[in-house]
Amino acid sequence: MPTPLTTTNLPCPLWRRLLALVYDLLIVAAIVMVVGLLCQMATGGHLIGTGAKVTVPLWYQALQGMVVAAYFISSWRRGGQTVGMRPWRIRVTRSDGRTPTMRQAIIRVLVAAAPMLLLALAAPMGLRTTLWMLLIAWIGWFAVALFDSRRRALHDLAAGTEIRLLE
């Protein structure tokens, strides 16, 4: 049986959590590709409509969002770490050091993903402008950690969680 993770009381520096996020983005890309492949196979290759305008069904977008959210929520609930957090020896905890509750994990993922709603502006504003706005929003989400004594980002503040270093 593996030994339980011992968390320090030290907050995680922003640079470390951003590098862990890069690792997790690779996992998310793989998850999205597998779900996309399965959906393409299920629809006989007619998932995304092409023509004068590319159309992606709302059910497919929602499914992708739910699968990615499930990856993060299940990782945080089962040990407090995603795959990307493990090599950087960091962990999501409640303020008392325990694993986040289901409610905290859901709040955390919803607030972290909120800037994705900006993608709805891609049609009127253009994809390039929308992606820049998305990047700026996420920079703002994480910039909060530079000014918080516990290095909590906006989604941590909303959920009552923090990222701590492991011993």
N, C-alpha and C positions, 0 to 999 in steps of 0.2 A: 504494500500500500504506500503511495507516495506521501512524503511529508508535507504538512500544510505550509502554505506560503506565509512567511513572517514579514509583515509590513512595518517599515519604520514610520516614524511620525514626520518624516521629511517630505515636503511637497516636491513634486517632480518639476524639474526645469522645463520651460516651454520647448526648447530645442529638442529635448529627448522625446517628448510626446509627439512633436511634429514628425520626427524620424520614424516613430512607431506607426504613425498614421500613413506614411509612405508605404511601409510594409503592408499595412491593412488594405491600402488601395489596390495592391497587386492581388490580394485574396478576393476583394470585391470584384475586380475585373474578371477573375476566373469564374466566380459565382454567376455573374451576369452573363458571361458567355455560355456557360452550361445551361442556364435557364433559357437563354435565347435559342440555343440549339434544340432543346426539348420542345419549345413552343413552335419553332419552325417545322420540326418533324410532325408535331400534332396537327398543324394547319396545312400540311402538304406543301410547305414552302410559300404560303400566301399570307404570312403574318403581317408583313409591312407592305402597304400598298404604295406602288410607285406609279408614276405617270407625271402629269403636270405638277402635282404636289405630293410629297411623301407623307403618308399617314401612318401613324403608329397607334394601334388601338389603346384606349384608356385602360382596359382590363390588363393588358400586357405591361403597361407602365406601372400600374398598381401592384401587379404580381412581382415585378422586379423590386419595387420599393419594399414590399413586405418581406421578400426573401433576404434582402440586404439588412433590413432592420432586424430580422430574426437572427442573423449571424451575430450582430453586435449585442443584442439583448441576451441571447443564450450564452455568449462568451462572458459577458459581464456578470451574469447570474451564476455561472458555473466557474467560480474561482476568481472572478474579477479581471480576467485578462483575455484580450484577443490574441490571435497569433502574432500580430505585429508588436504587441506589448511584451511578449516573453523575452526576446533577446535583449531588450532594453531594461529589463528587470523593473517594470512599473506595473501598477495595479490600480483599478478603479475601486474606491471604497466609500463607505458612508463616513460621516464625521467621526464615528466611534471606531473606525478601522474594519468594520465587518463588510461583507459582500453587499452590494446594493440590492434593495428590494425590487420586485417586479415593477412596481409603480415608478420608482426612481429610474430604473433602466429605460422604461418606456418614455418618460419625460425627457430623459437625457438624449435618446435617439431622435425624438421628435423635434426638440429644440436645435440639436446639431444639424438636422436635415432641413430645417425651416427655410434657409436660403435657397434650397432647390425649387421652391415655389416661384422664384424669379424666372425659371425656365419657361413659364407660361408667357413671358413677355417676348420670347424669341421671334414670334411671327411679326408683331408690330415694330419691334426695335431692332431686329436682326440678331443672329446667333452670336456674332462677335461681341457686340455691345452687351448682350445678356450674360455671356460668359465672364466678361470683365466685371460686371456688376456682381455676379456670383462670387468671384474671387475676392473682391473688395469686402463683400458681406462676411465671408468666412475669415478674412484677416481681422475684421472688427470683432467677430465672435471670439477669436483666440487672443487678440490684443488685450482684452480684459484681464487675461492672466498675468500680463506684465505689471499690472497695478494692484493686483490682489495679493495679500500677504500669504495666502495658501496656494497661490498660483492656479486658481480655478478659472476656467474659461466660462463663457456665458452659459453653456449647457450644464456645466457643473453647478453653477450658482442656482440655476433654475431647478435642478434635480436634487440638490443637497448632497452632491458627491464631490470627490476630489481624486486626483491622481497622486499616488504616493510611491516612493521608492521601496524596493524590497531589500531586505538585509542580505 
